[in-house]
Amino acid sequence: MKSNNEKRRRTPRRNAGSVRENTKGGPEKPLRLQVFLAHSGIASRRTCEEYIADGLVTVNGRLVTEPGFKVEKDDHVVFRGRRVYPAKNLVYLALNKPPRYLSTSSDPQGRPLAIDLVRPAYELRLYTVGRLDFLSSGLLLLTNDGDFAQAVSHPSSGIRKEYLVETKKEIPEEFLKDYLKGMVVEGERYKLTAYTLKGPRMALLVLEEGKNREIRKVFAARGLYPQRVHRTKIGHLSVKGIDSGRFRALSAKEVASFMKNRSQGKGG
């Protein structure tokens, strides 16, 4: 029998929608600098705008701090000392992140990274869409398309995320009702979209925005410390059928659905 590590190293079958030709704007059309960076797999457009404003980008040797600056196809664009190019192929992956993996691109402490689970099948520069904390598990998206990342993660898209939460103590329904109305923890307001009690110590929660470590913070404020936080869905997309530590490519239809939600301001 093969070990889990051997299974993870096996190159997965790629769906037709796993890699798409980047035809956005065509090669001859000038792009706004933040769009150029997003298409280069740096980050979402919004984050790229912050990088530009922070003085981390040069064009043809000139420091540019204006996000709307237009970039031609032959311009020499450098981000943090490294020249960047728009990705020819756009990749969209759904990963079932195991616990104790970071959702960041690097870690000074050398802890395992979720992005390493898709290598060597994909050696492109990819980044995660949204995050799951180190101890949490479940559905995590990876891409090199900044527009897609923005479509999924921006609050205006209204895309809902579903989490299965298990605790040592019983979860009082009154607590979930309070969470549904809105709770303030450490000066920040958190609001649940919907819930289903699956047992005395298990609940299925739906969040629309999902702030950093929200579930753990809110539960801890009531003396409830989750043993498990597992994201089961992002919008219409489910982690069902993807084993822990494995991934699959999104179909073109799935990608288009997220982009449609963004343009119409609808959640999943």
N, C-alpha and C positions, 0 to 999 in steps of 0.2 A: 504493500500500500504506500502511495506517495505521501510525503509529509506536506503540511500546509505551505511551508516555504517553497517546496518544489512546485506546488500548484500555482503559487503566486508568480513564480518566475516564468511560467509557461506563457508564451505569447498568445493573447486572446484573439478570437475571430473579430474582425472589424466590420461593423455594420456599414451599409452604404452611406449613411449620414455621418459617419465618424469624421471624415475629412472633406471639406468643401472648398472649392476654388474661391479665392477672395476676388470678387469682381466689383466690390464697392467703389463707385466713383470712377473706375477705370484707371489705368496707369498714367494717363496724360493729364488728368484733372488735378489741380492743386487742392490740397487738403488743409483744413485747419490743424494747427500743430497738435492739439489735444487728440484729434481724430487720428492723425498719423501715429502718435504714440500708442493709442488704444489698439490700433490695427497691428502694432508691433508687439503686442502682448505684454505691454508694461503694466497696465492697470485699466480700470474703467475710465471713461472720459472725465468724469468728475474728479477722480483722484489724480489723473494726469494734469488737469487744470491746476491742482494744488502744487504738483511737482514743478510746473512751469513757473507759477507765482513765487515758489521758494528758490528759484534760480538754479535749478538742477539740469536745465536743458540749454544747449547751444545749437545754433543753426549756422553752418558755414563759418564756424569759429566765433560767432557773435552770440552773446548771452541774450536770450529772448525770455521775457517775463509776461508777454501778452498771449493768452490762450488762443485768440482769434488769428494769430499770425499764420499766413498761408505758406505752405511748404510745397515746393515743386518736386517732381519725381527724382531729380538728380541732386537735390540738396543733401548736404552732409549733416545729419542730425545726430547729436551725441547726448545720451542720458547717463549721468553719473560716470562720465569718463569712458563710456562704451558706445560705439556707433550702433544705431538701431535701424532696422528695416521693417517695413510692413510685412506681415506674414502672408505668404502666398496661399497656404492652406489653413483653413480655420477648423479648429477641433472643438468638439463638445462631448464631454464624458460625464457619466453618472457613476460615482464611486460609493461603495458601502464602507465608510470609514470605521475601522475598529477603534476601541478605546485606546488611549495612550499613544495617539498619533497627533502631531500638530498640523493645523491647517495653514501654516505659513510656508514661505518659500525657503527659509533657512532658520537655523537655530544655533546660537553660540554654544549651547550646552550639549549639542550633538544628539538631541532626542529624535526619535523616528518622525519622518514627515509623511503626510498623506500623499503628497505628490510623488514620492518615491515608489508608491505602489503601482503607478501606471508606467513606470520605466522598466525595461528598455523599450517597451512597445511604442512609446511616444517620447522622443528625445527633444521635441519642440519646447520652447519656453511657455509653460502653462501656469496659470494661477487659479486659486480657488475662488468660487463665487459665494460670498458670504463665508461664515466660519462656523465650525463646531469646536467647542473648547476641548482641551487635551483629554479629558476623561469621557466626554460624550461620544456617541457613535451614530452611525446612520448615513443618510443620503447627503452627499456633498457633490457639487458640480465643479468641473474644471474646464477651462477654456483658454484660448488665446484671442478671443473676440471681445474687446472692451464694450462694444455696443450690447452684446448679449448679456454680459455681466451686469451692465447697468439696467437692462430690461428686467432681469430677475431680482436684483437686490434693491433697487430704488423703491422707497415707500410708496411713491405715486403709482406704481404698478399694481399695488394691492394684492400681491401674490402671497397666498397663505402657506404656512409651514405647519406640519403636523408632527407632534412628538409623543412618544410613549414614555411615561415617567413612572418609575417604581421607587418606593420609599420603604424604610424600616417601620416607621410608624403609620398608623391609619391616617388616610387623607380625609379630613372633614369636608363635607360638601359645602358647608357654610364658607369655608376658606375659598373654595373654587368660585362660589357665587360672588364673594368680595373681589376676587381677582377679575371676574367678569365685568364688574362695575368699574374697576380701576383701583389700583393700590399705589401708594407712594412709599418707596423704600429708599432710604438714604438720599432724600430730596429729589428722586426721579420717579415719574409716574409710569406704571406698567399696566397694561390692559390685555386681558384674555379675550379672544374672539369667540371661542366655543370650547366645550369640554364634554367628555363622556367618562364616567367612572366605570372602569373595567373590573374592579374588585376593591376590597378595603384599602389596599396599599398600591393600587395601580390606576392611572388615569391617562386618557388620550387627550392632549391639549392642542388647540389650534391657535396660532399666533399670526398676525398679519405683518407686523413690523419685526418683532424678534430682536430686541436689543442685546448687547454683549452680556453673556452669562445671565440672561433675564430669569430663566426658570430657576436656576440654582439660587439666585439672590432672593427672589420672591418666596420660594419655599423655605429658605433658611430664616427669613424674617418671621416665620411662624413656627420655627423649631422643627421643620421638616427638612431632612437632608437626603436628597435623591441618591439612591444606590445606582440608578441607571437613568440616563437621559438618551433616548434613541430617536433620531429624526426619521420618520417613516415616509413623509411626502414633502415635496416642494411643488406647490400648484397642483397640476394634474399628474405629475410624475411621482411614481412610487419606487421605493427601494426593494419592493417585493421581487424575488427572482434573482437578486444579486447577492451572492454570498459575501460574508464579511471579508474585507481585504481585496475583493474583486471589483471589477468595473465593466461597464458596457458603453458603447457609443450611443448618443442620442440620434434618433432618426431626423431626417429633414423636416418631417411633419411636426415632431416635438419641438424642435428649435423654432420653427415658424409660429407655433402656438404661443410660446413665451414672448416672441417679438410682437405678436398681435395683441397680447394682453397689455403690453407696454403702450402701444399706440392708442388703445381704447381705454386705458386706465382701469383694467379689470384684473381681479385676482383669480387664483385657480381654485 
